[in-house]
């Protein structure tokens, strides 16, 4: 599947003061994991539970569980999972988002 799983935030402004303009980070390139042991389990989980192929998920507990699932299946390293946890804690007030984004297709 030519798509990226993105973890981002919506940004945070309060009383005309900007704390964050929003951010997005590629968590997983689905094309790179095709053919691996847990590929279909991950796609099924992202589709049925997180529903990232329909719309962005903004439920922090589901996002947290999804990140742990990717770590558990060894699609993200311990160090990268640590970065995700740090991002999660920093941007929780911004409104976290997890979504799928089609990869650019060069013709």
C-alpha positions as CSV (number, residue, x, y, z in Angstrom):
1,X,0.0,0.0,0.0
2,X,1.4,3.3,-1.0
3,X,0.6,5.3,2.1
4,X,2.3,6.9,5.1
5,X,1.0,6.7,8.6
6,X,1.3,10.2,10.1
7,X,1.3,11.3,13.7
8,X,0.5,15.0,14.0
9,X,-1.1,17.7,16.0
10,X,-3.5,20.5,15.2
11,X,-1.5,23.2,16.9
12,X,-2.3,25.2,20.0
13,X,-3.2,28.9,20.3
14,X,-4.5,30.7,23.3
15,X,-5.4,34.4,23.7
16,X,-3.7,35.2,20.4
17,X,-0.5,33.5,21.6
18,X,0.8,30.6,19.5
19,X,2.3,27.7,21.3
20,X,2.4,25.4,18.3
21,X,1.6,25.8,14.6
22,X,1.0,22.1,14.2
23,X,3.3,19.3,13.3
24,X,3.3,16.0,11.5
25,X,5.8,13.1,11.5
26,X,5.9,10.0,9.4
27,X,5.5,7.1,11.8
28,X,5.4,4.3,9.2
29,X,5.7,3.8,5.5
30,X,3.2,1.0,4.7
31,X,4.8,0.2,1.4
32,X,8.1,-0.7,3.2
33,X,6.4,-3.3,5.4
34,X,4.5,-5.1,2.6
35,X,5.2,-8.8,2.8
36,X,6.2,-8.9,6.4
37,X,4.7,-11.2,9.0
38,X,2.3,-8.8,10.6
39,X,1.5,-6.6,7.6
40,X,-2.1,-7.7,7.3
41,X,-2.6,-7.5,11.1
42,X,-1.4,-3.9,11.1
43,X,-3.5,-2.9,8.1
44,X,-6.6,-4.6,9.6
45,X,-6.0,-2.8,13.0
46,X,-5.4,0.6,11.4
47,X,-8.6,0.1,9.3
48,X,-11.0,-1.4,11.8
49,X,-9.9,0.1,15.1
50,X,-8.1,3.3,14.3
51,X,-10.0,3.9,11.0
52,X,-7.1,6.0,9.6
53,X,-8.1,5.2,6.0
54,X,-11.5,6.9,6.5
55,X,-10.6,10.0,8.6
56,X,-8.0,11.2,11.0
57,X,-8.2,9.7,14.5
58,X,-8.1,12.2,17.3
59,X,-8.7,9.9,20.2
60,X,-5.5,9.9,22.3
61,X,-6.0,6.5,23.9
62,X,-6.5,4.9,20.4
63,X,-3.4,6.7,19.1
64,X,-1.3,5.6,22.0
65,X,-2.5,2.0,21.6
66,X,-1.7,2.1,17.8
67,X,1.8,3.4,18.5
68,X,2.4,0.6,20.9
69,X,1.0,-2.0,18.5
70,X,3.6,-0.8,15.8
71,X,6.3,-1.0,18.4
72,X,5.1,-4.5,19.6
73,X,5.3,-5.8,15.9
74,X,8.8,-4.2,15.7
75,X,7.8,-1.8,12.9
76,X,9.2,1.0,15.0
77,X,12.3,0.9,17.2
78,X,12.5,1.5,20.9
79,X,14.3,4.8,20.3
80,X,11.6,5.9,17.8
81,X,8.8,4.8,20.2
82,X,10.5,7.0,22.8
83,X,10.4,10.0,20.4
84,X,6.7,9.3,19.8
85,X,6.0,9.2,23.5
86,X,7.8,12.6,23.9
87,X,5.8,14.1,21.0
88,X,2.6,12.6,22.5
89,X,3.2,14.3,25.8
90,X,4.3,17.6,24.3
91,X,1.4,18.0,21.9
92,X,-1.4,16.4,23.7
93,X,-3.0,19.8,24.3
94,X,-2.7,20.6,20.6
95,X,-5.1,17.8,19.6
96,X,-3.2,14.7,18.4
97,X,-4.1,13.2,15.1
98,X,-3.2,9.9,13.5
99,X,-4.0,9.5,9.8
100,X,-3.0,7.8,6.5
101,X,-1.6,10.0,3.7
102,X,-1.2,8.7,0.2
103,X,2.4,8.7,-1.0
104,X,3.2,10.8,-4.0
105,X,3.0,8.8,-7.2
106,X,5.4,9.8,-9.9
107,X,4.2,9.1,-13.4
